[in-house]
């Protein structure tokens, strides 16, 4: 994958809501979750190696659609790899762009496209 110039696009990798409070406990999610996390980590590593931005979007607030009993719901899923160069954007709505700094952050980094990921 050539992420330096993908059809003339300057990409940012945006990983959305990989927080414990969004853990889905279906059998499919249990069986494929680790592989999906590893794929996200591999893509993030590739972006970092090419000096392309990796942005994590974190939802601040309760989540009634996926009740979570723990006290660490805002933490990333176990296995998610982050780097000090990564950027974290907080959001207060389920739409990652609504009243958040995501668009401003992406554009401020000189990016005109995003590769979105979520578990």
ROMAR-192279 format. One record per atom (N, C-alpha, C, CB): x negated, y negated, z. Coordinates in steps of 0.001 Angstrom, whole numbers, plus 500000, padded with zeros to 6 digits. Glycine has a CB too. Example, Ala and Ser with C-alpha at 12.3 -4.5 7.8 and 13.67 -1.06 7.14 Angstrom:
% ROMAR-192279
486810505690507800/487700504500507800/486800503300507800/488692504473509046/487150502250507080/486330501060507140/487100499970507870/485916500598505725/
This chain:
% ROMAR-192279
499146501188500000/500000500000500000/499115498768500000/500964499991501226/499270497924499030/498494496698498934/499300495577499575/498139496363497449/498978495274500837/499763494249501532/499154492868501383/499890494593503003/497976492782500743/497392491461500537/498200490654499522/495940491589500072/498744491329498549/499513490623497533/500527491603496951/498582490033496414/501656491699497577/502709492591497127/503663491788496247/503459493242498335/503456491866494948/504280491129493990/504303489636494299/505702491678493986/503148489094494691/503040487666494939/503624487210496265/503701486933493848/503969488134497133/504580487780498414/503529487758499523/505707488771498768/503625486800500403/502800486753501602/503644487308502743/502294485288501910/503306488521503162/504148489279504092/503783489080505552/504071490731503768/504811489123506376/504672489285507820/505427490566508180/505229488019508620/504910491303509132/505561492518509608/506337492155510861/504524493664509886/507644492324510833/508515491933511939/509183493178512504/509579490894511478/508873493457513768/509396494638514456/510457494157515443/508247495445515190/511667494682515293/512821494146516010/513338495126517067/513936493806515026/513536494624518274/514265495330519341/513718496713519682/515695495468518950/512410496871519743/511848498165520144/511665498182521668/510482498433519416/512762497867522341/512773497761523797/513525498939524403/513410496429524243/513118499305525590/513691500465526264/515196500366526446/513040500648527600/515717499173526589/517166499034526784/517962499401525534/517500497611527196/517271499552524396/517941499955523168/517703501426522839/517475499089522017/517195502160523801/516929503583523570/518221504308523247/516249504222524798/518186505053522161/519346505852521749/519039507290522117/519654505704520202/519966507931522776/519692509255523332/520308510396522539/520186509317524734/520668510149521287/521187511250520473/520057512234520187/521810510721519142/520404513455519835/519387514466519542/518498514032518381/520047515813519223/519089513434517353/518297512973516212/517256511952516658/519209512366515131/517669511001517473/516738509973517943/515636510581518793/517482508900518740/515994511543519634/514983512207520462/513978512956519594/515649513175521454/514465513611518548/513610514436517708/512737513632516753/514449515388516925/513178512459516356/512434511696515352/511816510413515900/513340511356514204/512114510075517131/511639508812517692/510129508662517683/512129508672519085/509401509688518102/507940509601518159/507351509390516771/507350510868518792/507877510087515775/507376509926514406/507664508519513889/508008510977513470/508814508001514212/509156506643513765/508246505608514420/510630506324514084/507973505798515709/507078504875516410/505685504941515803/507024505201517919/505214506132515494/503882506270514894/503832505589513520/503501507765514762/504906505705512747/504953505014511457/504880503504511658/506236505389510686/505636502972512615/505587501540512904/504181501122513318/506594501176514005/503544501930514184/502189501618514626/501213501624513451/501735502617515694/501340502595512558/500446502669511398/500589501446510507/500726503932510589/501822501031510282/502052499844509450/501483498605510136/503567499655509166/501705498486511442/501170497340512181/499641497314512103/501629497385513655/499002498473512246/497542498536512135/497087498052510757/497040499978512388/497796498472509722/497457498080508356/497568496563508196/498375498799507340/498626495987508718/498793494540508638/497662493830509373/500152494121509217/497340494289510575/496265493654511342/494930493754510616/496153494291512727/494648494907510035/493390495099509302/493259494139508130/493288496530508800/494375493711507576/494383492777506451/494676491340506896/495413493217505420/494567491105508206/494796489767508768/496158489202508399/493717488816508299/497144490089508390/498525489686508162/499252489722509502/499226490614507108/500195488831509723/500839488745511033/501767489910511353/501609487478511122/501712490289512629/502642491263513206/503435490512514263/501888492529513820/504748490534514102/505643489789514996/506613490771515632/506415488660514228/506731490715516949/507721491509517671/508841490574518109/507082492247518901/510070490981517849/511236490217518270/511843490942519470/512282490057517097/511960490210520585/512515490785521817/513841490107522144/511517490632523002/514829490926522412/516142490420522811/516133490157524308/517272491422522431/516474488943524680/516547488556526085/518016488547526484/515877487156526337/518375489363527423/519754489434527864/520201490869528015/520658488705526899/521401491028528496/521956492358528690/522391492985527385/523118492302529640/522533494276527432/522947494997526231/524059495961526607/521748495756525580/525285495565526343/526431496389526707/526625497574525771/527679495549526723/526092497484524549/526287498565523582/525434499792523899/525968498071522186/524338499605524606/523467500707525020/523165500522526507/522137500752524164/524064500934527382/523801500729528812/522479501370529228/524951501305529655/521659500616529937/520350501093530388/520280500915531889/519180500334529677/519921501961532585/519934501950534043/518624501486534662/520260503312534548/517528501536533932/516224501199534504/516033499709534692/515126501735533634/514922499363535320/514583497955535540/513569497455534522/514039497756536949/513143498332533605/512121497974532627/512690497880531215/510992498989532660/513955497550531090/514634497531529795/514047496572528782/516048497196529994/513402495504529237/512813494546528308/511454494996527779/512674493205528978/510885496034528368/509585496545527930/509734497307526619/508962497455529012/508633497362525853/508656498110524601/508731499612524879/507411497782523751/509246500347523894/509275501805523987/507871502317524277/509832502436522681/507788503405525016/506506504057525213/505936504432523852/506646505307526125/504672504163523649/504018504502522396/503880503348521424/504755505587521742/504625502272521624/504484501105520744/503150500438521055/505679500093520928/502346500265520011/501039499641520174/501132498155519827/499979500346519289/500596497340520706/500539495903520446/499081495467520477/501387495101521490/498849494252520032/497512493691519960/497596492243520430/496921493792518510/496534491717521020/496589490306521448/496881489323520321/495289489927522091/496636489727519077/496920488834517954/498396488835517558/496076489227516762/499165489787518071/500588489868517738/501343488689518335/501188491193518240/502425488360517700/503272487253518140/504587487835518639/503514486218516984/505081487305519745/506370487735520273/507339486559520171/506243488241521755/508464486824519530/509531485839519401/510716486356520205/509920485588517890/511251485515521060/512423485899521846/513685485445521136/512358485299523270/514726486253521306/516029485893520746/517089486111521816/516350486729519460/518203485416521668/519301485515522636/520594485994521987/519534484169523305/520524486294520700/521659486825519950/521184488073519221/522242485762518945/522103488916518801/521711490133518107/521101489833516735/522911491053517953/521441488741516122/520827488317514873/519466487711515204/521736487294514104/518409488278514660/517053487845515021/516722486434514559/516049488798514444/517451485913513591/517177484573513083/518066483511513731/517361484545511579/519167483917514314/520119482954514880/519535482285516122/521450483651515230/519359480982516044/518888480165517153/517625480726517802/519975480035518188/516733481285516972/515429481743517461/514344481026516654/515286483313517342/513099481260517023/511978480664516309/511415481582515231/510890480300517281/512135482644514867/511581483613513937/511282482995512568/512537484778513780/512255482315511976/512009481729510652/510879480710510703/513282481068510113/510910479839511703/509867478822511839/508494479478512026/510180477885513027/508450480538512780/507195481250513007/506682481874511716/507377482330514076/507555482573511005/507160483220509749/506663482177508753/508344484017509147/507425481128508573/507026480094507616/505766479365508070/508160479094507416/505636479142509370/504455478472509912/503176479273509714/504652478198511376/503312480573509560/502164481444509295/501848481529507802/502428482843509848/502616480803506984/502391480805505548/502988481994504832/500946480756505275/503903482670505487/504524483854504886/505835483465504213/504768484953505953/506113484129503090/507364483875502391/508226485124502286/507085483330501013/507786486206502935/508548487460502943/508238488200504234/508208488348501695/509175489065504622/508971489884505807/509263491341505496/509853489397506961/508535492195506153/508843493616506172/509433493867507543/507565494528505886/510707494254507582/511416494448508841/511356495903509281/512869493999508709/511209496098510578/511230497448511142/512014497424512441/509788497986511379/512759498485512655/513430498707513925/513583500199514102/514810497982513986/513691500625515309/513831502047515558/515275502407515380/513329502437516964/
